Amino acid sequence: MLLWRFSIQGNTVSHGNKKRRKLTGKGCNEPFKSRFWCPKRQWFRKEMCPFVNRNECESFEQMCGCL
């Protein structure tokens, strides 16, 4: 069984057997087709994340208990 993966390592974004340079600073909201990558959830979102960076995301999670 072949498993397709999306990953970010350093400045490289890999999806399947293709690679490209990372477009965002922290990997949050990294675009792929019509979706946006969330490194916190390790999955795609339909719309861009409202947080500016991962620290803001984690602070919100600590205050509210979840995303």
N, CA, C and O atoms as a Tripos MOL2 file, in Angstrom:
@<TRIPOS>MOLECULE
protein
  268   267    67     0     0
PROTEIN
NO_CHARGES

@<TRIPOS>ATOM
      1 N           0.8450   -1.1760    0.0000 N.3       1 MET1
      2 CA          0.0000    0.0000    0.0000 C.3       1 MET1
      3 C           0.8900    1.2390    0.0000 C.2       1 MET1
      4 O           1.8220    1.3390    0.7980 O.2       1 MET1
      5 N           0.6100    2.1540   -0.8690 N.am      2 LEU2
      6 CA          1.3680    3.3900   -0.9760 C.3       2 LEU2
      7 C           0.6670    4.4780   -0.1610 C.2       2 LEU2
      8 O          -0.5290    4.7150   -0.3350 O.2       2 LEU2
      9 N           1.4040    5.1320    0.7190 N.am      3 LEU3
     10 CA          0.8480    6.1870    1.5670 C.3       3 LEU3
     11 C           1.3810    7.5240    1.0960 C.2       3 LEU3
     12 O           2.5930    7.7090    0.9860 O.2       3 LEU3
     13 N           0.4820    8.4580    0.8180 N.am      4 TRP4
     14 CA          0.8560    9.8010    0.3770 C.3       4 TRP4
     15 C           1.0620   10.6570    1.6080 C.2       4 TRP4
     16 O           0.2200   10.6470    2.5060 O.2       4 TRP4
     17 N           2.1520   11.3930    1.6770 N.am      5 ARG5
     18 CA          2.4620   12.2150    2.8470 C.3       5 ARG5
     19 C           2.7070   13.6650    2.4530 C.2       5 ARG5
     20 O           3.2010   13.9640    1.3660 O.2       5 ARG5
     21 N           2.3450   14.5590    3.3780 N.am      6 PHE6
     22 CA          2.6530   15.9780    3.2690 C.3       6 PHE6
     23 C           3.5320   16.2930    4.4600 C.2       6 PHE6
     24 O           3.1300   16.0500    5.5980 O.2       6 PHE6
     25 N           4.7190   16.8260    4.2310 N.am      7 SER7
     26 CA          5.6060   17.1390    5.3440 C.3       7 SER7
     27 C           6.4270   18.3870    5.0520 C.2       7 SER7
     28 O           6.6400   18.7660    3.9000 O.2       7 SER7
     29 N           6.8820   19.0140    6.1360 N.am      8 ILE8
     30 CA          7.7290   20.1970    6.0390 C.3       8 ILE8
     31 C           8.9860   19.9130    6.8430 C.2       8 ILE8
     32 O           8.9190   19.6280    8.0390 O.2       8 ILE8
     33 N          10.1370   19.9930    6.1770 N.am      9 GLN9
     34 CA         11.4150   19.7940    6.8340 C.3       9 GLN9
     35 C          12.3480   20.8990    6.3860 C.2       9 GLN9
     36 O          12.7110   20.9940    5.2130 O.2       9 GLN9
     37 N          12.7300   21.7320    7.3390 N.am     10 GLY10
     38 CA         13.5710   22.8750    7.0000 C.3      10 GLY10
     39 C          12.8050   23.8380    6.1050 C.2      10 GLY10
     40 O          11.7110   24.2760    6.4620 O.2      10 GLY10
     41 N          13.3620   24.1700    4.9550 N.am     11 ASN11
     42 CA         12.6970   25.0690    4.0010 C.3      11 ASN11
     43 C          12.0460   24.3190    2.8560 C.2      11 ASN11
     44 O          11.6960   24.9230    1.8430 O.2      11 ASN11
     45 N          11.8760   22.9990    3.0000 N.am     12 THR12
     46 CA         11.3340   22.1820    1.9180 C.3      12 THR12
     47 C           9.9840   21.5860    2.3050 C.2      12 THR12
     48 O           9.8180   21.0260    3.3880 O.2      12 THR12
     49 N           9.0270   21.7220    1.3920 N.am     13 VAL13
     50 CA          7.7080   21.1140    1.5470 C.3      13 VAL13
     51 C           7.6600   19.9190    0.6080 C.2      13 VAL13
     52 O           7.9280   20.0440   -0.5870 O.2      13 VAL13
     53 N           7.3160   18.7600    1.1600 N.am     14 SER14
     54 CA          7.2150   17.5460    0.3460 C.3      14 SER14
     55 C           5.7770   17.0640    0.3460 C.2      14 SER14
     56 O           5.1350   16.9880    1.3930 O.2      14 SER14
     57 N           5.2810   16.7420   -0.8260 N.am     15 HIS15
     58 CA          3.9490   16.1470   -0.9400 C.3      15 HIS15
     59 C           4.0280   15.0740   -2.0080 C.2      15 HIS15
     60 O           4.2700   15.3370   -3.1860 O.2      15 HIS15
     61 N           3.8110   13.8400   -1.5370 N.am     16 GLY16
     62 CA          4.0280   12.7140   -2.4400 C.3      16 GLY16
     63 C           5.5050   12.6320   -2.7730 C.2      16 GLY16
     64 O           6.3410   12.6590   -1.8700 O.2      16 GLY16
     65 N           5.8420   12.5330   -4.0410 N.am     17 ASN17
     66 CA          7.2520   12.4960   -4.4400 C.3      17 ASN17
     67 C           7.7220   13.8500   -4.9820 C.2      17 ASN17
     68 O           8.8030   13.9340   -5.5650 O.2      17 ASN17
     69 N           6.9350   14.8970   -4.8010 N.am     18 LYS18
     70 CA          7.2980   16.2420   -5.2640 C.3      18 LYS18
     71 C           7.7690   17.1000   -4.0980 C.2      18 LYS18
     72 O           7.3410   16.9140   -2.9590 O.2      18 LYS18
     73 N           8.6640   18.0500   -4.4040 N.am     19 LYS19
     74 CA          9.1950   18.9500   -3.3830 C.3      19 LYS19
     75 C           9.1890   20.3710   -3.9140 C.2      19 LYS19
     76 O           9.2960   20.6000   -5.1190 O.2      19 LYS19
     77 N           9.0630   21.3330   -2.9900 N.am     20 ARG20
     78 CA          9.1480   22.7510   -3.3370 C.3      20 ARG20
     79 C           9.6180   23.5240   -2.1140 C.2      20 ARG20
     80 O           9.6490   22.9830   -1.0090 O.2      20 ARG20
     81 N           9.9840   24.7920   -2.3100 N.am     21 ARG21
     82 CA         10.3860   25.6520   -1.1910 C.3      21 ARG21
     83 C           9.1670   26.0300   -0.3580 C.2      21 ARG21
     84 O           8.0640   26.1710   -0.8860 O.2      21 ARG21
     85 N           9.3720   26.1890    0.9280 N.am     22 LYS22
     86 CA          8.3170   26.6070    1.8370 C.3      22 LYS22
     87 C           7.9720   28.0660    1.5560 C.2      22 LYS22
     88 O           8.8730   28.8870    1.3870 O.2      22 LYS22
     89 N           6.6760   28.4040    1.5040 N.am     23 LEU23
     90 CA          6.2400   29.7610    1.2000 C.3      23 LEU23
     91 C           5.9910   30.5980    2.4490 C.2      23 LEU23
     92 O           6.0040   31.8270    2.3790 O.2      23 LEU23
     93 N           5.7650   29.9540    3.5830 N.am     24 THR24
     94 CA          5.4840   30.6680    4.8300 C.3      24 THR24
     95 C           6.6270   30.4480    5.8180 C.2      24 THR24
     96 O           7.3820   29.4830    5.7000 O.2      24 THR24
     97 N           6.7490   31.3460    6.7880 N.am     25 GLY25
     98 CA          7.8590   31.2860    7.7320 C.3      25 GLY25
     99 C           7.8530   30.0920    8.6630 C.2      25 GLY25
    100 O           8.8880   29.4480    8.8390 O.2      25 GLY25
    101 N           6.7180   29.7790    9.2630 N.am     26 LYS26
    102 CA          6.6360   28.7110   10.2660 C.3      26 LYS26
    103 C           5.9440   27.4570    9.7690 C.2      26 LYS26
    104 O           5.8430   26.4810   10.5130 O.2      26 LYS26
    105 N           5.4660   27.4520    8.5390 N.am     27 GLY27
    106 CA          4.7690   26.2780    8.0170 C.3      27 GLY27
    107 C           3.2650   26.3420    8.2460 C.2      27 GLY27
    108 O           2.5200   25.5310    7.6960 O.2      27 GLY27
    109 N           2.8130   27.2960    9.0510 N.am     28 CYS28
    110 CA          1.3760   27.4770    9.2500 C.3      28 CYS28
    111 C           0.7740   28.0660    7.9770 C.2      28 CYS28
    112 O           1.3730   28.9390    7.3490 O.2      28 CYS28
    113 N          -0.3950   27.5930    7.6020 N.am     29 ASN29
    114 CA         -1.1000   28.0700    6.4130 C.3      29 ASN29
    115 C          -0.3200   27.8470    5.1240 C.2      29 ASN29
    116 O          -0.4820   28.5990    4.1630 O.2      29 ASN29
    117 N           0.5050   26.8440    5.0950 N.am     30 GLU30
    118 CA          1.2440   26.5090    3.8700 C.3      30 GLU30
    119 C           0.2290   26.0250    2.8370 C.2      30 GLU30
    120 O          -0.4300   25.0080    3.0560 O.2      30 GLU30
    121 N           0.0910   26.7330    1.7150 N.am     31 PRO31
    122 CA         -0.9540   26.3690    0.7410 C.3      31 PRO31
    123 C          -0.6440   25.0870   -0.0250 C.2      31 PRO31
    124 O           0.5030   24.8130   -0.3790 O.2      31 PRO31
    125 N          -1.6880   24.3190   -0.2670 N.am     32 PHE32
    126 CA         -1.6060   23.1390   -1.1180 C.3      32 PHE32
    127 C          -2.9530   23.0070   -1.8060 C.2      32 PHE32
    128 O          -3.9570   22.6800   -1.1740 O.2      32 PHE32
    129 N          -2.9630   23.2640   -3.1060 N.am     33 LYS33
    130 CA         -4.1960   23.3010   -3.8960 C.3      33 LYS33
    131 C          -5.1470   24.2970   -3.2450 C.2      33 LYS33
    132 O          -4.7700   25.4590   -3.0960 O.2      33 LYS33
    133 N          -6.3430   23.9170   -2.8520 N.am     34 SER34
    134 CA         -7.2780   24.8850   -2.2630 C.3      34 SER34
    135 C          -7.3700   24.7550   -0.7430 C.2      34 SER34
    136 O          -8.3480   25.1990   -0.1420 O.2      34 SER34
    137 N          -6.3580   24.1480   -0.1190 N.am     35 ARG35
    138 CA         -6.3430   23.9300    1.3350 C.3      35 ARG35
    139 C          -5.1030   24.5600    1.9540 C.2      35 ARG35
    140 O          -4.1780   24.9670    1.2510 O.2      35 ARG35
    141 N          -5.0990   24.6330    3.2870 N.am     36 PHE36
    142 CA         -3.9820   25.2170    4.0230 C.3      36 PHE36
    143 C          -3.5340   24.2530    5.1090 C.2      36 PHE36
    144 O          -4.3620   23.7310    5.8560 O.2      36 PHE36
    145 N          -2.2350   24.0110    5.2040 N.am     37 TRP37
    146 CA         -1.6710   23.0500    6.1380 C.3      37 TRP37
    147 C          -1.6010   23.6280    7.5460 C.2      37 TRP37
    148 O          -1.1620   24.7620    7.7350 O.2      37 TRP37
    149 N          -2.0300   22.8530    8.5240 N.am     38 CYS38
    150 CA         -1.9310   23.2230    9.9350 C.3      38 CYS38
    151 C          -0.9430   22.2640   10.5960 C.2      38 CYS38
    152 O          -1.2680   21.0900   10.7760 O.2      38 CYS38
    153 N           0.2650   22.7320   10.9650 N.am     39 PRO39
    154 CA          1.2430   21.8380   11.5760 C.3      39 PRO39
    155 C           0.8220   21.3680   12.9680 C.2      39 PRO39
    156 O           1.2670   20.3160   13.4270 O.2      39 PRO39
    157 N          -0.0220   22.1290   13.6340 N.am     40 LYS40
    158 CA         -0.4990   21.7350   14.9590 C.3      40 LYS40
    159 C          -1.3710   20.4870   14.8730 C.2      40 LYS40
    160 O          -1.2000   19.5490   15.6510 O.2      40 LYS40
    161 N          -2.2970   20.4790   13.9350 N.am     41 ARG41
    162 CA         -3.1980   19.3370   13.7650 C.3      41 ARG41
    163 C          -2.6610   18.2890   12.7950 C.2      41 ARG41
    164 O          -3.1990   17.1860   12.7020 O.2      41 ARG41
    165 N          -1.5950   18.6420   12.0690 N.am     42 GLN42
    166 CA         -1.0250   17.7610   11.0510 C.3      42 GLN42
    167 C          -2.0720   17.3820   10.0050 C.2      42 GLN42
    168 O          -2.1650   16.2280    9.5860 O.2      42 GLN42
    169 N          -2.8620   18.3840    9.5910 N.am     43 TRP43
    170 CA         -3.9090   18.1600    8.6020 C.3      43 TRP43
    171 C          -4.2110   19.4650    7.8820 C.2      43 TRP43
    172 O          -3.6840   20.5180    8.2410 O.2      43 TRP43
    173 N          -5.0560   19.3900    6.8690 N.am     44 PHE44
    174 CA         -5.4060   20.5590    6.0620 C.3      44 PHE44
    175 C          -6.6880   21.2190    6.5530 C.2      44 PHE44
    176 O          -7.5890   20.5610    7.0720 O.2      44 PHE44
    177 N          -6.7470   22.5420    6.3760 N.am     45 ARG45
    178 CA         -7.9340   23.3310    6.7060 C.3      45 ARG45
    179 C          -8.5180   23.8840    5.4130 C.2      45 ARG45
    180 O          -7.7990   24.0700    4.4310 O.2      45 ARG45
    181 N          -9.8330   24.1470    5.4150 N.am     46 LYS46
    182 CA        -10.4790   24.7140    4.2310 C.3      46 LYS46
    183 C         -10.1280   26.1820    4.0630 C.2      46 LYS46
    184 O         -10.0000   26.6700    2.9400 O.2      46 LYS46
    185 N          -9.9690   26.8910    5.1840 N.am     47 GLU47
    186 CA         -9.6160   28.3070    5.1170 C.3      47 GLU47
    187 C          -8.3470   28.5490    5.9290 C.2      47 GLU47
    188 O          -7.9360   27.7020    6.7220 O.2      47 GLU47
    189 N          -7.7370   29.7020    5.7250 N.am     48 MET48
    190 CA         -6.4990   30.0250    6.4380 C.3      48 MET48
    191 C          -6.7610   30.1090    7.9350 C.2      48 MET48
    192 O          -7.8460   30.5000    8.3650 O.2      48 MET48
    193 N          -5.7750   29.7450    8.7070 N.am     49 CYS49
    194 CA         -5.8410   29.8290   10.1550 C.3      49 CYS49
    195 C          -5.8740   31.3140   10.5610 C.2      49 CYS49
    196 O          -5.1530   32.1220    9.9770 O.2      49 CYS49
    197 N          -6.6930   31.6800   11.5440 N.am     50 PRO50
    198 CA         -6.7790   33.0870   11.9440 C.3      50 PRO50
    199 C          -5.5910   33.5740   12.7800 C.2      50 PRO50
    200 O          -5.4450   34.7780   12.9910 O.2      50 PRO50
    201 N          -4.7470   32.6640   13.2550 N.am     51 PHE51
    202 CA         -3.6270   33.0550   14.1000 C.3      51 PHE51
    203 C          -2.4370   33.4960   13.2650 C.2      51 PHE51
    204 O          -2.2110   32.9910   12.1660 O.2      51 PHE51
    205 N          -1.6830   34.4450   13.8000 N.am     52 VAL52
    206 CA         -0.5310   35.0020   13.0930 C.3      52 VAL52
    207 C           0.6250   34.0100   13.0620 C.2      52 VAL52
    208 O           1.3310   33.9060   12.0590 O.2      52 VAL52
    209 N           0.8190   33.2810   14.1630 N.am     53 ASN53
    210 CA          1.9160   32.3150   14.2350 C.3      53 ASN53
    211 C           1.5470   31.1710   15.1740 C.2      53 ASN53
    212 O           0.4660   31.1660   15.7620 O.2      53 ASN53
    213 N           2.4350   30.2210   15.3090 N.am     54 ARG54
    214 CA          2.1650   29.0300   16.1240 C.3      54 ARG54
    215 C           2.0750   29.3660   17.6110 C.2      54 ARG54
    216 O           1.3130   28.7310   18.3390 O.2      54 ARG54
    217 N           2.8530   30.3700   18.0760 N.am     55 ASN55
    218 CA          2.7860   30.7770   19.4870 C.3      55 ASN55
    219 C           1.3950   31.2960   19.8330 C.2      55 ASN55
    220 O           0.8610   30.9820   20.8970 O.2      55 ASN55
    221 N           0.8160   32.0790   18.9490 N.am     56 GLU56
    222 CA         -0.5350   32.6000   19.1690 C.3      56 GLU56
    223 C          -1.5410   31.4470   19.2200 C.2      56 GLU56
    224 O          -2.4600   31.4580   20.0390 O.2      56 GLU56
    225 N          -1.3690   30.4800   18.3670 N.am     57 CYS57
    226 CA         -2.2240   29.2970   18.3290 C.3      57 CYS57
    227 C          -2.1290   28.5280   19.6510 C.2      57 CYS57
    228 O          -3.1470   28.1480   20.2280 O.2      57 CYS57
    229 N          -0.9020   28.3020   20.1240 N.am     58 GLU58
    230 CA         -0.6970   27.5590   21.3650 C.3      58 GLU58
    231 C          -1.2160   28.3310   22.5750 C.2      58 GLU58
    232 O          -1.7450   27.7250   23.5060 O.2      58 GLU58
    233 N          -1.0740   29.6610   22.5790 N.am     59 SER59
    234 CA         -1.6040   30.4750   23.6800 C.3      59 SER59
    235 C          -3.1280   30.3690   23.7330 C.2      59 SER59
    236 O          -3.7110   30.2440   24.8100 O.2      59 SER59
    237 N          -3.7600   30.4190   22.5740 N.am     60 PHE60
    238 CA         -5.2210   30.2820   22.5110 C.3      60 PHE60
    239 C          -5.6520   28.9130   23.0370 C.2      60 PHE60
    240 O          -6.6280   28.8090   23.7790 O.2      60 PHE60
    241 N          -4.9360   27.8850   22.6570 N.am     61 GLU61
    242 CA         -5.2490   26.5340   23.1100 C.3      61 GLU61
    243 C          -5.0970   26.4030   24.6300 C.2      61 GLU61
    244 O          -5.9170   25.7480   25.2730 O.2      61 GLU61
    245 N          -4.0620   27.0160   25.2110 N.am     62 GLN62
    246 CA         -3.8590   26.9710   26.6580 C.3      62 GLN62
    247 C          -4.9760   27.7180   27.4010 C.2      62 GLN62
    248 O          -5.4250   27.2710   28.4570 O.2      62 GLN62
    249 N          -5.4200   28.8480   26.8520 N.am     63 MET63
    250 CA         -6.4780   29.6300   27.5100 C.3      63 MET63
    251 C          -7.8370   28.9560   27.3960 C.2      63 MET63
    252 O          -8.6190   28.9770   28.3460 O.2      63 MET63
    253 N          -8.1300   28.3530   26.2340 N.am     64 CYS64
    254 CA         -9.4640   27.8040   25.9830 C.3      64 CYS64
    255 C          -9.5510   26.2920   26.1620 C.2      64 CYS64
    256 O         -10.6490   25.7560   26.3070 O.2      64 CYS64
    257 N          -8.4390   25.6100   26.1540 N.am     65 GLY65
    258 CA         -8.4420   24.1630   26.3420 C.3      65 GLY65
    259 C          -8.4800   23.3620   25.0590 C.2      65 GLY65
    260 O          -8.2240   22.1590   25.0870 O.2      65 GLY65
    261 N          -8.7920   23.9880   23.9290 N.am     66 CYS66
    262 CA         -8.8100   23.2920   22.6290 C.3      66 CYS66
    263 C          -8.8090   24.3120   21.5100 C.2      66 CYS66
    264 O          -8.9410   25.5140   21.7400 O.2      66 CYS66
    265 N          -8.6580   23.8080   20.2850 N.am     67 LEU67
    266 CA         -8.7080   24.6900   19.1040 C.3      67 LEU67
    267 C         -10.0980   24.7440   18.5610 C.2      67 LEU67
    268 O         -10.3470   25.4300   17.5700 O.2      67 LEU67
@<TRIPOS>BOND
     1     1     2 1
     2     2     3 1
     3     3     4 2
     4     3     5 am
     5     5     6 1
     6     6     7 1
     7     7     8 2
     8     7     9 am
     9     9    10 1
    10    10    11 1
    11    11    12 2
    12    11    13 am
    13    13    14 1
    14    14    15 1
    15    15    16 2
    16    15    17 am
    17    17    18 1
    18    18    19 1
    19    19    20 2
    20    19    21 am
    21    21    22 1
    22    22    23 1
    23    23    24 2
    24    23    25 am
    25    25    26 1
    26    26    27 1
    27    27    28 2
    28    27    29 am
    29    29    30 1
    30    30    31 1
    31    31    32 2
    32    31    33 am
    33    33    34 1
    34    34    35 1
    35    35    36 2
    36    35    37 am
    37    37    38 1
    38    38    39 1
    39    39    40 2
    40    39    41 am
    41    41    42 1
    42    42    43 1
    43    43    44 2
    44    43    45 am
    45    45    46 1
    46    46    47 1
    47    47    48 2
    48    47    49 am
    49    49    50 1
    50    50    51 1
    51    51    52 2
    52    51    53 am
    53    53    54 1
    54    54    55 1
    55    55    56 2
    56    55    57 am
    57    57    58 1
    58    58    59 1
    59    59    60 2
    60    59    61 am
    61    61    62 1
    62    62    63 1
    63    63    64 2
    64    63    65 am
    65    65    66 1
    66    66    67 1
    67    67    68 2
    68    67    69 am
    69    69    70 1
    70    70    71 1
    71    71    72 2
    72    71    73 am
    73    73    74 1
    74    74    75 1
    75    75    76 2
    76    75    77 am
    77    77    78 1
    78    78    79 1
    79    79    80 2
    80    79    81 am
    81    81    82 1
    82    82    83 1
    83    83    84 2
    84    83    85 am
    85    85    86 1
    86    86    87 1
    87    87    88 2
    88    87    89 am
    89    89    90 1
    90    90    91 1
    91    91    92 2
    92    91    93 am
    93    93    94 1
    94    94    95 1
    95    95    96 2
    96    95    97 am
    97    97    98 1
    98    98    99 1
    99    99   100 2
   100    99   101 am
   101   101   102 1
   102   102   103 1
   103   103   104 2
   104   103   105 am
   105   105   106 1
   106   106   107 1
   107   107   108 2
   108   107   109 am
   109   109   110 1
   110   110   111 1
   111   111   112 2
   112   111   113 am
   113   113   114 1
   114   114   115 1
   115   115   116 2
   116   115   117 am
   117   117   118 1
   118   118   119 1
   119   119   120 2
   120   119   121 am
   121   121   122 1
   122   122   123 1
   123   123   124 2
   124   123   125 am
   125   125   126 1
   126   126   127 1
   127   127   128 2
   128   127   129 am
   129   129   130 1
   130   130   131 1
   131   131   132 2
   132   131   133 am
   133   133   134 1
   134   134   135 1
   135   135   136 2
   136   135   137 am
   137   137   138 1
   138   138   139 1
   139   139   140 2
   140   139   141 am
   141   141   142 1
   142   142   143 1
   143   143   144 2
   144   143   145 am
   145   145   146 1
   146   146   147 1
   147   147   148 2
   148   147   149 am
   149   149   150 1
   150   150   151 1
   151   151   152 2
   152   151   153 am
   153   153   154 1
   154   154   155 1
   155   155   156 2
   156   155   157 am
   157   157   158 1
   158   158   159 1
   159   159   160 2
   160   159   161 am
   161   161   162 1
   162   162   163 1
   163   163   164 2
   164   163   165 am
   165   165   166 1
   166   166   167 1
   167   167   168 2
   168   167   169 am
   169   169   170 1
   170   170   171 1
   171   171   172 2
   172   171   173 am
   173   173   174 1
   174   174   175 1
   175   175   176 2
   176   175   177 am
   177   177   178 1
   178   178   179 1
   179   179   180 2
   180   179   181 am
   181   181   182 1
   182   182   183 1
   183   183   184 2
   184   183   185 am
   185   185   186 1
   186   186   187 1
   187   187   188 2
   188   187   189 am
   189   189   190 1
   190   190   191 1
   191   191   192 2
   192   191   193 am
   193   193   194 1
   194   194   195 1
   195   195   196 2
   196   195   197 am
   197   197   198 1
   198   198   199 1
   199   199   200 2
   200   199   201 am
   201   201   202 1
   202   202   203 1
   203   203   204 2
   204   203   205 am
   205   205   206 1
   206   206   207 1
   207   207   208 2
   208   207   209 am
   209   209   210 1
   210   210   211 1
   211   211   212 2
   212   211   213 am
   213   213   214 1
   214   214   215 1
   215   215   216 2
   216   215   217 am
   217   217   218 1
   218   218   219 1
   219   219   220 2
   220   219   221 am
   221   221   222 1
   222   222   223 1
   223   223   224 2
   224   223   225 am
   225   225   226 1
   226   226   227 1
   227   227   228 2
   228   227   229 am
   229   229   230 1
   230   230   231 1
   231   231   232 2
   232   231   233 am
   233   233   234 1
   234   234   235 1
   235   235   236 2
   236   235   237 am
   237   237   238 1
   238   238   239 1
   239   239   240 2
   240   239   241 am
   241   241   242 1
   242   242   243 1
   243   243   244 2
   244   243   245 am
   245   245   246 1
   246   246   247 1
   247   247   248 2
   248   247   249 am
   249   249   250 1
   250   250   251 1
   251   251   252 2
   252   251   253 am
   253   253   254 1
   254   254   255 1
   255   255   256 2
   256   255   257 am
   257   257   258 1
   258   258   259 1
   259   259   260 2
   260   259   261 am
   261   261   262 1
   262   262   263 1
   263   263   264 2
   264   263   265 am
   265   265   266 1
   266   266   267 1
   267   267   268 2
@<TRIPOS>SUBSTRUCTURE
     1 MET1         2 RESIDUE 1 A MET
     2 LEU2         6 RESIDUE 1 A LEU
     3 LEU3        10 RESIDUE 1 A LEU
     4 TRP4        14 RESIDUE 1 A TRP
     5 ARG5        18 RESIDUE 1 A ARG
     6 PHE6        22 RESIDUE 1 A PHE
     7 SER7        26 RESIDUE 1 A SER
     8 ILE8        30 RESIDUE 1 A ILE
     9 GLN9        34 RESIDUE 1 A GLN
    10 GLY10       38 RESIDUE 1 A GLY
    11 ASN11       42 RESIDUE 1 A ASN
    12 THR12       46 RESIDUE 1 A THR
    13 VAL13       50 RESIDUE 1 A VAL
    14 SER14       54 RESIDUE 1 A SER
    15 HIS15       58 RESIDUE 1 A HIS
    16 GLY16       62 RESIDUE 1 A GLY
    17 ASN17       66 RESIDUE 1 A ASN
    18 LYS18       70 RESIDUE 1 A LYS
    19 LYS19       74 RESIDUE 1 A LYS
    20 ARG20       78 RESIDUE 1 A ARG
    21 ARG21       82 RESIDUE 1 A ARG
    22 LYS22       86 RESIDUE 1 A LYS
    23 LEU23       90 RESIDUE 1 A LEU
    24 THR24       94 RESIDUE 1 A THR
    25 GLY25       98 RESIDUE 1 A GLY
    26 LYS26      102 RESIDUE 1 A LYS
    27 GLY27      106 RESIDUE 1 A GLY
    28 CYS28      110 RESIDUE 1 A CYS
    29 ASN29      114 RESIDUE 1 A ASN
    30 GLU30      118 RESIDUE 1 A GLU
    31 PRO31      122 RESIDUE 1 A PRO
    32 PHE32      126 RESIDUE 1 A PHE
    33 LYS33      130 RESIDUE 1 A LYS
    34 SER34      134 RESIDUE 1 A SER
    35 ARG35      138 RESIDUE 1 A ARG
    36 PHE36      142 RESIDUE 1 A PHE
    37 TRP37      146 RESIDUE 1 A TRP
    38 CYS38      150 RESIDUE 1 A CYS
    39 PRO39      154 RESIDUE 1 A PRO
    40 LYS40      158 RESIDUE 1 A LYS
    41 ARG41      162 RESIDUE 1 A ARG
    42 GLN42      166 RESIDUE 1 A GLN
    43 TRP43      170 RESIDUE 1 A TRP
    44 PHE44      174 RESIDUE 1 A PHE
    45 ARG45      178 RESIDUE 1 A ARG
    46 LYS46      182 RESIDUE 1 A LYS
    47 GLU47      186 RESIDUE 1 A GLU
    48 MET48      190 RESIDUE 1 A MET
    49 CYS49      194 RESIDUE 1 A CYS
    50 PRO50      198 RESIDUE 1 A PRO
    51 PHE51      202 RESIDUE 1 A PHE
    52 VAL52      206 RESIDUE 1 A VAL
    53 ASN53      210 RESIDUE 1 A ASN
    54 ARG54      214 RESIDUE 1 A ARG
    55 ASN55      218 RESIDUE 1 A ASN
    56 GLU56      222 RESIDUE 1 A GLU
    57 CYS57      226 RESIDUE 1 A CYS
    58 GLU58      230 RESIDUE 1 A GLU
    59 SER59      234 RESIDUE 1 A SER
    60 PHE60      238 RESIDUE 1 A PHE
    61 GLU61      242 RESIDUE 1 A GLU
    62 GLN62      246 RESIDUE 1 A GLN
    63 MET63      250 RESIDUE 1 A MET
    64 CYS64      254 RESIDUE 1 A CYS
    65 GLY65      258 RESIDUE 1 A GLY
    66 CYS66      262 RESIDUE 1 A CYS
    67 LEU67      266 RESIDUE 1 A LEU
